[in-house]
């Protein structure tokens, strides 16, 4: 048990240290020169125009470049391209390339940049940051949308008339793509998969606890050893896929198994003593559902999750062996099987800390540590209740 916790803490410390990593890629200078190396890009509210760069074959010391000093940079894994764009006045920042062609579309958080030759058009999506609008705000919002749609139609007006199903990022991207098809020539569209699917596996150590009285006092007197169990199945992650998106929604479908064994001695006031050996074996189909927050951009690195784990009990076995004594005199033994009612449905809450490694542009490996509180697979009664506390190490290999 102690070794398990030491290993868990060691992995956690390693992931924190490793979270300062750079990404392999290259920069394009203003004159068009290419320099290969390692790039660190984590923009903040006060500093959204900087990268750190380590040139290949040179010392580990990094060089800071601003959007005024280079034209663009590329990540190899994950495959991303960022261009220096002008926001207002002389201010320049790096924006992610969504589409590059005769007309190009770039994005930085809620700001979008549409480019055609030497011309630029900047706009925000959504128009407003809040969803609940007063009637007056709703009218203003509609007017702003009509204005922005009109600006884009004029900007791309030298081809077929652009149409919008709605004024959203996906609708604008489709319009820009149609424009490039209309004008002919090659164009690049970076495809961001909205979801990733992965194979999941894990090991856990779990503690079963009973709070019992009356005819079930033997359960509280029974001390259960840590149960070492396992799980395997599938996991999916949903997100926009854009580099600056730090949040994702996760769902899974996994089989989990644990076997609990405990021993205990119950001494009553009538000089009777009962020795018990109790075994619970349970298999569950879990549906873990959680919200995942990355500490850094790029859907990789250190992350934290909070969620629930509803489950279906698919197999359960119980066995109890006991011996009775009166003032030290042996009275007899007995056994019981399936002596407590098992839930069909159960659930747990959990918090997870993990680290995601991009292996290439099609594979991502996640290693995680989770703490869970299970409300128990035994149906509670007025005289007893049960719960399970668990600590697990898991891994998920995502592919898309």
C-alpha positions in Angstrom: 0.0 0.0 0.0 2.8 2.5 1.0 4.7 1.6 -2.2 1.6 2.3 -4.3 1.3 5.8 -2.8 5.0 6.6 -3.2 4.8 5.6 -6.9 1.7 7.7 -7.3 3.4 10.8 -5.8 6.5 10.3 -7.8 4.5 10.2 -11.1 2.7 13.4 -10.0 6.0 15.2 -9.3 7.4 14.1 -12.7 4.4 15.3 -14.6 4.6 18.8 -13.0 8.3 19.0 -13.9 7.7 17.8 -17.4 4.9 20.3 -18.0 7.5 23.0 -19.0 8.3 21.2 -22.3 8.8 22.8 -25.7 7.3 21.6 -29.0 9.4 20.7 -32.0 8.9 23.0 -35.0 10.4 26.0 -36.9 10.0 29.7 -37.3 9.9 31.8 -40.5 11.6 35.1 -40.2 10.5 38.4 -41.8 12.8 37.8 -44.8 11.4 34.2 -45.3 14.3 32.3 -43.7 13.5 29.1 -41.9 15.1 28.1 -38.6 14.3 24.7 -37.0 14.2 24.2 -33.3 11.9 24.0 -30.2 9.1 26.4 -29.6 7.3 27.3 -26.4 4.0 29.2 -26.9 1.7 29.9 -24.0 0.1 33.3 -24.5 -1.4 35.2 -21.6 -3.7 38.2 -21.3 -0.8 40.6 -20.8 1.7 38.9 -23.2 0.0 37.4 -26.3 2.7 38.2 -28.8 5.7 36.2 -27.6 7.2 32.8 -28.1 10.4 31.2 -26.7 12.7 29.5 -29.2 15.6 27.1 -28.9 17.6 26.7 -32.1 18.6 23.1 -33.0 22.2 22.3 -32.0 22.6 25.3 -29.7 22.7 25.7 -26.0 19.5 25.2 -23.9 19.0 28.9 -23.4 15.9 30.1 -25.2 15.4 33.3 -27.2 12.2 35.4 -27.0 10.6 36.4 -30.3 7.7 38.8 -30.6 5.1 39.0 -33.4 7.0 42.0 -34.7 10.2 40.0 -35.2 9.1 36.9 -37.1 6.4 36.2 -39.8 5.1 32.9 -38.5 5.9 29.7 -36.7 4.9 26.0 -37.0 4.5 23.1 -34.6 5.2 19.6 -36.0 3.2 17.8 -33.3 0.4 18.8 -33.0 0.4 20.1 -36.5 -0.3 23.8 -36.1 0.6 27.1 -37.9 0.6 30.5 -36.4 0.9 33.8 -38.3 1.8 37.3 -37.0 -1.3 39.5 -37.6 -2.1 43.1 -36.8 -5.0 43.8 -34.4 -5.3 47.6 -33.8 -2.7 50.2 -34.6 0.7 48.7 -34.6 -0.1 45.9 -32.2 0.6 42.4 -33.6 -0.1 39.0 -32.1 0.1 35.4 -33.2 -3.1 33.9 -34.6 -3.7 30.3 -35.4 -4.2 29.4 -39.1 -7.6 27.9 -39.8 -7.6 28.2 -43.7 -4.8 29.4 -45.9 -5.4 30.2 -49.6 -6.6 33.1 -51.9 -8.6 34.0 -48.8 -7.2 33.0 -45.4 -8.8 32.8 -42.0 -6.9 33.1 -38.7 -8.1 33.0 -35.1 -6.9 34.1 -31.6 -9.4 33.3 -28.9 -12.5 35.3 -29.8 -10.8 37.4 -32.5 -10.9 36.3 -36.2 -8.8 37.7 -39.0 -9.8 37.4 -42.7 -7.1 38.1 -45.2 -7.1 38.4 -49.0 -3.9 39.7 -50.6 -3.0 42.9 -48.8 -6.5 43.4 -47.4 -7.6 42.5 -43.8 -10.9 42.2 -42.1 -11.1 41.7 -38.3 -14.1 40.7 -36.3 -15.2 38.9 -33.0 -17.2 35.7 -32.5 -19.4 35.5 -30.7 -20.6 39.2 -31.0 -21.2 39.3 -27.2 -19.7 37.2 -24.4 -22.9 36.6 -22.5 -25.9 34.6 -23.6 -28.7 36.3 -21.6 -29.6 39.5 -23.4 -32.2 42.2 -22.7 -34.6 43.1 -25.5 -32.5 46.2 -26.3 -29.2 44.2 -26.3 -30.8 41.5 -28.5 -31.7 44.1 -31.1 -28.2 45.6 -31.0 -26.7 42.1 -31.2 -28.8 41.4 -34.4 -27.7 44.7 -36.0 -24.1 43.9 -35.3 -24.4 40.5 -36.8 -26.0 41.9 -40.0 -23.2 44.5 -40.2 -20.4 41.9 -39.8 -22.0 39.5 -42.3 -22.3 42.4 -44.7 -18.6 43.3 -44.3 -17.6 39.7 -45.0 -19.8 39.5 -48.1 -18.3 42.7 -49.4 -14.8 41.5 -48.6 -15.3 38.3 -50.5 -17.6 39.8 -53.1 -15.5 39.2 -56.2 -16.7 35.6 -56.3 -20.2 34.1 -55.9 -22.4 35.7 -53.3 -21.4 34.3 -49.9 -24.2 32.7 -47.9 -24.4 32.2 -44.1 -26.6 29.7 -42.3 -25.7 31.6 -39.1 -22.9 33.9 -38.0 -20.7 31.4 -36.4 -17.0 30.4 -36.7 -17.9 27.2 -38.6 -20.2 29.2 -41.0 -17.5 31.7 -41.7 -15.0 28.9 -42.3 -17.3 27.2 -44.8 -17.8 30.6 -46.6 -14.0 31.1 -46.8 -13.5 27.6 -48.1 -16.2 28.1 -50.8 -14.5 31.3 -51.8 -11.2 29.4 -52.3 -12.9 26.7 -54.4 -14.5 29.4 -56.5 -11.2 31.2 -57.1 -9.4 28.0 -57.9 -5.8 27.2 -56.8 -4.6 25.3 -53.8 -5.6 26.0 -50.3 -5.0 24.5 -46.9 -7.7 23.8 -44.3 -6.5 22.6 -40.9 -8.9 20.0 -39.7 -9.7 19.8 -36.0 -11.3 16.6 -35.0 -14.1 17.4 -32.5 -13.5 14.1 -30.7 -10.9 11.5 -30.0 -11.4 7.9 -29.1 -9.0 5.9 -27.0 -8.3 2.5 -25.4 -8.2 2.9 -21.6 -6.7 0.6 -18.9 -6.0 1.1 -15.2 -5.1 -0.4 -11.8 -6.6 0.7 -8.5 -6.4 0.2 -4.8 -9.7 0.4 -3.0 -10.9 0.4 0.6 -14.4 -0.9 1.5 -15.9 0.5 4.7 -19.1 -0.3 6.6 -21.0 1.7 9.1 -23.3 -0.9 10.7 -25.2 -1.7 13.8 -27.9 -4.0 15.2 -27.8 -7.4 13.3 -25.0 -6.2 11.0 -22.5 -5.2 13.7 -20.1 -7.9 12.3 -19.7 -5.9 9.2 -18.3 -2.9 11.1 -16.1 -5.2 13.1 -14.7 -6.7 9.9 -11.6 -4.9 8.7 -11.2 -5.2 5.0 -7.8 -5.3 3.3 -7.0 -3.0 0.4 -8.4 -4.4 -2.8 -6.2 -4.3 -5.9 -8.4 -4.2 -8.9 -8.3 -3.3 -12.6 -10.3 -1.7 -15.4 -10.3 -1.5 -19.2 -12.5 -0.1 -21.9 -12.9 3.0 -24.1 -12.7 6.7 -23.6 -13.7 9.7 -25.7 -12.7 13.3 -25.5 -14.7 16.1 -27.1 -13.2 19.6 -27.7 -12.9 22.2 -30.5 -9.4 20.9 -31.2 -8.1 24.5 -31.5 -4.7 25.1 -29.9 -6.0 27.7 -27.4 -8.8 25.5 -26.2 -8.1 24.3 -22.6 -11.4 22.5 -21.9 -12.8 19.2 -23.0 -15.7 16.9 -22.2 -14.8 13.2 -21.5 -17.0 10.1 -21.6 -16.0 6.5 -21.1 -17.3 2.9 -21.1 -15.2 0.6 -19.0 -15.3 -2.7 -17.1 -13.9 -2.5 -13.5 -13.3 -5.4 -11.2 -12.5 -5.6 -7.4 -12.4 -8.3 -4.8 -12.6 -7.3 -1.1 -11.6 -9.6 1.7 -11.9 -8.9 5.4 -11.6 -10.5 8.8 -12.9 -9.4 12.2 -13.9 -10.5 15.7 -17.2 -9.3 17.2 -17.4 -9.5 21.0 -20.9 -9.0 22.6 -21.8 -8.2 26.1 -23.2 -11.8 26.7 -19.6 -13.2 26.6 -20.1 -14.5 23.1 -17.4 -14.0 20.4 -17.8 -14.4 16.7 -15.0 -14.6 14.2 -15.8 -13.6 10.6 -14.3 -13.9 7.2 -16.2 -11.9 4.6 -15.6 -11.7 0.8 -17.2 -9.4 -1.7 -16.5 -9.7 -5.4 -17.9 -7.2 -7.9 -17.7 -6.4 -11.6 -19.1 -3.1 -12.9 -19.6 -1.4 -16.3 -18.7 2.2 -15.6 -19.6 5.3 -17.6 -17.1 7.9 -16.4 -18.1 11.4 -17.4 -15.9 14.4 -16.6 -14.9 17.9 -17.5 -11.2 18.2 -18.2 -9.1 21.4 -17.8 -5.6 21.7 -19.3 -3.2 23.9 -17.5 -1.5 24.8 -20.8 -2.7 25.3 -24.4 -2.5 22.6 -27.0 -4.6 19.8 -25.4 -1.5 18.4 -23.9 0.5 18.6 -20.7 -0.8 18.7 -17.2 -4.6 18.5 -16.7 -7.3 18.2 -14.0 -10.7 16.5 -14.2 -13.8 16.4 -12.0 -16.7 14.2 -12.7 -19.0 11.3 -11.9 -18.9 7.6 -12.6 -22.3 6.0 -12.8 -22.1 2.2 -13.2 -24.1 -1.0 -13.7 -23.3 -4.0 -11.5 -22.9 -6.9 -13.9 -21.6 -9.6 -11.5 -21.5 -9.9 -7.8 -20.5 -12.7 -5.4 -20.6 -12.6 -1.6 -19.4 -15.2 1.0 -19.3 -15.2 4.7 -17.7 -17.7 7.0 -18.1 -17.4 10.8 -17.2 -19.2 14.0 -19.1 -18.7 17.3 -17.6 -19.0 20.9 -19.1 -18.7 24.3 -16.6 -17.9 27.1 -13.9 -19.4 24.8 -15.8 -22.5 24.2 -16.3 -23.4 20.5 -20.0 -23.5 19.5 -19.9 -24.1 15.8 -19.4 -22.5 12.3 -21.7 -21.3 9.6 -21.6 -19.8 6.1 -23.7 -17.4 4.0 -23.7 -16.6 0.3 -25.1 -13.5 -1.3 -26.4 -12.4 2.1 -26.7 -8.6 1.2 -28.7 -7.0 -1.6 -26.6 -5.6 -4.4 -27.5 -2.4 -6.3 -28.2 -2.7 -10.0 -27.1 0.9 -10.5 -24.4 2.8 -8.5 -22.2 5.7 -8.7 -19.1 7.5 -7.6 -17.5 11.0 -7.8 -13.9 11.5 -8.8 -11.1 14.0 -9.3 -8.3 13.2 -11.7 -4.9 14.6 -12.4 -3.2 13.6 -15.6 -0.6 14.4 -18.3 -1.1 14.1 -22.1 1.8 13.3 -24.4 1.4 13.9 -28.2 3.1 10.9 -29.8 2.4 12.1 -33.3 -0.4 13.9 -35.2 -2.6 10.8 -34.9 -1.8 9.5 -31.4 -2.0 10.9 -27.9 -1.1 9.1 -24.7 -2.7 10.1 -21.4 -1.4 9.0 -18.0 -3.5 9.8 -15.0 -4.0 9.5 -11.2 -7.6 9.6 -9.8 -9.2 9.7 -6.4 -12.7 8.4 -6.1 -15.5 8.1 -3.6 -18.0 5.3 -4.3 -21.4 5.3 -2.6 -21.2 1.5 -2.5 -22.6 -1.4 -4.5 -24.5 -2.8 -1.6 -28.1 -1.5 -1.1 -28.1 0.5 2.2 -30.4 -0.3 5.0 -31.5 1.4 8.2 -28.8 -0.5 10.2 -25.9 -0.3 7.8 -24.3 1.7 5.0 -21.2 1.1 2.9 -18.7 3.2 0.8 -15.5 2.7 -1.1 -12.5 5.0 -1.3 -10.2 4.4 -4.2 -6.9 5.6 -5.8 -6.2 4.6 -9.3 -3.5 4.8 -12.0 -4.7 4.8 -15.5 -3.7 5.4 -19.1 -5.6 6.1 -22.3 -4.2 5.9 -25.8 -6.2 8.3 -28.1 -6.2 8.0 -31.8 -8.0 9.9 -34.6 
